[in-house]
Amino acid sequence: MKGTKRKLLLNGLWMPRVLWIAALWSLPLTGWGQTTHTWVGNGADALATTVENWDSSAAPAPGDSVLFSNAHAGNPQTNCTWDLDVAIEDWTQTEDYSGTVTIETRYPGFGAFTNLLINGDATLEGGAWRHQDNYMYTAARIPSPVWKAR
């Protein structure tokens, strides 16, 4: 029996399968099955968690991409208050986006949402990013690591 296993390995019948599985295992999974959500601003408020503010009628989930363009034109919410604590794949604000995205990240100890994580690209050609005003004490900030590991 041991001779048979060695023979299979030497004949290359088993080894290519292992290499094929290892090659598939090492492929990056980012971008597979992701959805791009476009801000349309149809909600009763400007919160990113309000599903009516997105063209997909769903808030972005981990690994999804977001797009801020002029798709909100004529709708009540131009600006966005980003209150989602999810890792986004790509963030794009096009040149024709004229709104402001207020990112509700907080210093540790002042809230659970401490970092806006973008795993891919962050393209800010229009509009603006800001954080909430710090009135009595410094609690709001915009830490946003942008990882491009492709």
C-alpha positions as CSV (number, residue, x, y, z in Angstrom):
1,M,0.0,0.0,0.0
2,K,2.8,2.4,0.8
3,G,4.4,1.8,-2.5
4,T,1.1,2.6,-4.3
5,K,0.9,6.0,-2.6
6,R,4.5,6.8,-3.5
7,K,3.8,5.7,-7.0
8,L,0.8,8.0,-7.3
9,L,2.8,10.9,-6.0
10,L,5.6,10.2,-8.4
11,N,3.3,9.8,-11.3
12,G,1.9,13.2,-10.6
13,L,-1.7,12.1,-10.2
14,W,-2.0,13.4,-6.6
15,M,0.4,16.4,-6.6
16,P,-1.3,18.5,-9.3
17,R,-4.6,18.3,-7.4
18,V,-2.9,19.6,-4.3
19,L,-1.3,22.5,-6.2
20,W,-4.6,23.4,-7.9
21,I,-6.4,23.5,-4.5
22,A,-3.6,25.6,-3.0
23,A,-3.8,28.0,-5.9
24,L,-7.6,28.4,-5.5
25,W,-7.2,28.8,-1.8
26,S,-4.8,31.7,-2.2
27,L,-7.0,33.8,-4.5
28,P,-8.3,37.0,-3.0
29,L,-12.0,37.0,-2.3
30,T,-12.5,40.8,-2.4
31,G,-14.9,41.9,-5.1
32,W,-16.7,38.6,-5.5
33,G,-20.4,39.1,-5.1
34,Q,-20.1,42.7,-3.9
35,T,-22.8,45.2,-4.6
36,T,-22.4,48.8,-5.4
37,H,-24.9,51.0,-3.6
38,T,-25.6,54.4,-5.0
39,W,-26.8,57.3,-2.7
40,V,-30.2,58.6,-3.9
41,G,-31.3,60.4,-0.8
42,N,-35.0,59.3,-0.8
43,G,-35.2,58.8,2.9
44,A,-36.9,60.8,5.6
45,D,-33.4,61.5,7.1
46,A,-29.8,61.6,5.8
47,L,-28.6,58.5,7.6
48,A,-26.7,55.8,5.7
49,T,-28.6,53.1,7.7
50,T,-31.9,54.4,6.1
51,V,-32.5,51.9,3.2
52,E,-34.6,54.4,1.2
53,N,-31.5,56.5,0.7
54,W,-29.9,53.8,-1.5
55,D,-30.8,52.8,-5.0
56,S,-30.7,49.1,-3.9
57,S,-33.3,49.7,-1.1
58,A,-30.7,48.2,1.2
59,A,-27.9,49.7,3.4
60,P,-24.4,48.7,2.3
61,A,-23.1,45.5,4.0
62,P,-19.5,44.5,4.7
63,G,-17.6,44.1,1.4
64,D,-20.0,46.3,-0.6
65,S,-19.0,49.5,-2.5
66,V,-20.7,52.9,-2.2
67,L,-21.1,55.6,-4.9
68,F,-22.1,59.2,-4.2
69,S,-22.9,61.0,-7.5
70,N,-25.7,63.3,-8.8
71,A,-28.2,60.4,-8.5
72,H,-29.7,62.2,-5.5
73,A,-30.7,65.3,-7.6
74,G,-34.2,66.4,-6.8
75,N,-34.4,64.2,-3.7
76,P,-34.6,65.5,-0.2
77,Q,-31.3,64.2,1.1
78,T,-28.1,65.5,-0.7
79,N,-25.9,65.1,2.3
80,C,-25.3,61.8,4.1
81,T,-24.6,61.0,7.7
82,W,-22.5,57.8,7.6
83,D,-23.5,55.8,10.7
84,L,-22.7,52.4,9.3
85,D,-20.0,50.4,11.1
86,V,-19.1,48.1,8.2
87,A,-15.9,47.6,6.2
88,I,-16.6,49.0,2.7
89,E,-14.8,47.6,-0.4
90,D,-14.6,50.9,-2.4
91,W,-15.9,54.4,-1.7
92,T,-16.4,56.8,-4.6
93,Q,-17.6,60.4,-4.6
94,T,-17.8,61.6,-8.2
95,E,-17.0,65.1,-9.4
96,D,-20.7,65.9,-9.7
97,Y,-21.5,65.0,-6.1
98,S,-22.0,68.3,-4.2
99,G,-23.0,67.0,-0.8
100,T,-21.2,66.5,2.5
101,V,-20.8,63.1,4.1
102,T,-20.6,63.4,7.9
103,I,-18.8,60.4,9.3
104,E,-19.9,59.5,12.8
105,T,-16.7,57.9,14.0
106,R,-15.8,58.5,17.6
107,Y,-12.7,58.2,19.7
108,P,-12.5,54.9,21.6
109,G,-14.5,55.2,24.8
110,F,-17.0,57.6,23.2
111,G,-18.7,55.1,21.0
112,A,-18.4,51.8,19.3
113,F,-17.9,53.1,15.7
114,T,-14.2,54.1,15.9
115,N,-13.0,53.6,12.3
116,L,-14.4,53.8,8.8
117,L,-12.6,50.9,7.1
118,I,-12.2,50.9,3.3
119,N,-10.6,47.8,1.9
120,G,-10.1,49.0,-1.6
121,D,-10.1,52.4,-3.2
122,A,-11.4,55.7,-1.8
123,T,-12.0,58.2,-4.6
124,L,-13.1,61.7,-3.5
125,E,-13.5,63.9,-6.6
126,G,-16.5,65.9,-5.3
127,G,-18.3,66.7,-2.2
128,A,-16.7,66.6,1.3
129,W,-16.0,64.5,4.3
130,R,-16.5,65.9,7.8
131,H,-17.0,64.7,11.3
132,Q,-19.5,65.9,13.9
133,D,-18.7,69.1,15.8
134,N,-16.8,68.6,19.0
135,Y,-18.7,71.0,21.4
136,M,-17.8,70.2,25.0
137,Y,-15.1,67.7,24.5
138,T,-13.2,66.0,21.7
139,A,-15.0,62.8,20.8
140,A,-15.6,62.9,17.0
141,R,-12.8,62.1,14.5
142,I,-12.3,60.7,11.1
143,P,-9.9,57.8,11.2
144,S,-10.2,55.9,7.9
145,P,-7.6,53.3,7.0
146,V,-7.8,52.7,3.2
147,W,-6.3,49.3,2.3
148,K,-5.3,48.5,-1.2
149,A,-4.1,45.0,-1.0
150,R,-4.8,43.9,-4.5
